[in-house]
Amino acid sequence: MPGTLNVLDLVHRSCAEVAGLHAEHVRIDGEAVSQLAAELVAAADDVRGAVRGLPLPIKFSSLEQELTLLALYHLLDFGSGYDKQLARLSGGRDARETLLYGLIGLHLGGARLDHHKLK
């Protein structure tokens, strides 16, 4: 929707707010930020190349859509050290495979995966 903030704008705003509230504990190194930005620009041509171990057989309509799905995957993958227990209890499918199938299903089903839907 035109005029609405995207996920990167929202992250930028919340990070600036937290940094402002805790200025005595937070220091932003401008040189390090510039170096990181240069590295990200160099890798921006092929996001999938930068994401090791997660080939997605999906064509996304935008880079934001792809990054959102990848971010959700990695957020939900937290605690994957329990995979052996989960695989034993679920009949052999590990947590990563289950997450991937679920997220692909949500994407293919047209579910909104933005902050409005995921509150």
C-alpha positions as CSV (number, residue, x, y, z in Angstrom):
1,M,0.0,0.0,0.0
2,P,1.4,3.4,-1.0
3,G,2.3,5.6,1.9
4,T,2.5,2.8,4.5
5,L,5.8,1.9,6.2
6,N,7.4,-1.3,5.1
7,V,9.1,-3.7,7.5
8,L,12.6,-2.1,7.0
9,D,11.2,1.3,7.9
10,L,9.6,-0.1,11.0
11,V,12.8,-1.8,12.1
12,H,14.8,1.4,11.5
13,R,12.3,3.4,13.5
14,S,12.3,1.0,16.5
15,C,16.1,0.6,16.5
16,A,16.5,4.4,16.5
17,E,14.0,4.7,19.3
18,V,15.8,2.1,21.5
19,A,19.2,3.6,20.7
20,G,17.8,7.0,21.8
21,L,16.3,5.7,25.0
22,H,19.6,4.0,26.0
23,A,22.1,6.4,24.5
24,E,24.5,5.9,27.5
25,H,24.8,2.2,26.6
26,V,24.5,2.3,22.8
27,R,27.2,3.6,20.4
28,I,26.7,3.3,16.6
29,D,30.0,2.9,14.7
30,G,29.3,4.7,11.4
31,E,32.3,3.2,9.7
32,A,31.2,-0.3,10.6
33,V,27.7,0.5,9.4
34,S,29.1,1.7,6.0
35,Q,31.3,-1.4,5.7
36,L,28.3,-3.7,6.4
37,A,26.1,-1.7,3.9
38,A,28.8,-2.2,1.2
39,E,28.8,-5.9,1.9
40,L,25.0,-6.2,1.7
41,V,24.9,-4.2,-1.5
42,A,27.5,-6.6,-3.1
43,A,25.3,-9.6,-2.1
44,A,21.9,-8.0,-3.0
45,D,21.9,-9.4,-6.6
46,D,21.3,-12.9,-5.4
47,V,19.7,-13.2,-1.9
48,R,19.5,-17.0,-2.2
49,G,23.2,-17.1,-2.7
50,A,23.7,-15.4,0.7
51,V,21.3,-17.8,2.4
52,R,23.2,-21.1,2.8
53,G,21.3,-24.3,3.3
54,L,17.8,-23.0,2.5
55,P,17.0,-23.4,-1.2
56,L,13.4,-22.4,-1.8
57,P,11.6,-23.7,-4.8
58,I,9.4,-20.6,-4.9
59,K,9.3,-17.5,-7.2
60,F,8.7,-14.4,-5.0
61,S,7.0,-11.3,-6.3
62,S,9.4,-9.0,-4.4
63,L,12.6,-9.1,-2.4
64,E,10.7,-8.0,0.7
65,Q,8.4,-11.0,0.4
66,E,11.4,-13.3,0.2
67,L,13.2,-11.7,3.1
68,T,10.1,-11.8,5.2
69,L,9.7,-15.6,4.6
70,L,13.4,-16.2,5.3
71,A,13.3,-14.1,8.5
72,L,10.3,-16.0,9.8
73,Y,12.0,-19.3,9.0
74,H,15.1,-18.3,11.0
75,L,13.1,-16.8,13.9
76,L,11.0,-19.9,14.2
77,D,14.1,-22.2,13.8
78,F,15.4,-20.9,17.2
79,G,15.9,-23.9,19.5
80,S,16.5,-26.3,16.6
81,G,19.0,-28.2,18.9
82,Y,16.0,-30.2,20.0
83,D,15.5,-31.6,16.5
84,K,16.3,-35.2,17.6
85,Q,13.6,-35.2,20.2
86,L,11.1,-33.7,17.8
87,A,11.9,-36.1,15.0
88,R,11.4,-39.0,17.3
89,L,8.0,-37.7,18.5
90,S,6.7,-36.6,15.1
91,G,7.4,-39.8,13.1
92,G,10.7,-38.7,11.6
93,R,10.1,-35.2,10.2
94,D,12.5,-32.8,11.9
95,A,11.6,-29.3,13.0
96,R,13.3,-27.5,10.0
97,E,11.4,-29.6,7.5
98,T,8.1,-29.0,9.3
99,L,8.8,-25.2,9.4
100,L,9.8,-25.1,5.7
101,Y,6.6,-27.0,4.7
102,G,4.5,-24.7,6.8
103,L,6.0,-21.5,5.6
104,I,5.8,-22.6,1.9
105,G,2.2,-23.6,2.5
106,L,1.4,-20.2,3.9
107,H,3.1,-18.4,1.1
108,L,1.5,-20.5,-1.6
109,G,-1.9,-20.1,0.1
110,G,-1.5,-16.3,-0.2
111,A,-1.4,-15.7,3.6
112,R,-0.2,-12.2,4.6
113,L,3.1,-12.6,6.5
114,D,3.5,-9.0,7.6
115,H,3.3,-7.5,11.0
116,H,-0.4,-6.8,10.7
117,K,-1.3,-10.5,10.3
118,L,1.3,-11.9,12.7
119,K,0.5,-9.8,15.7
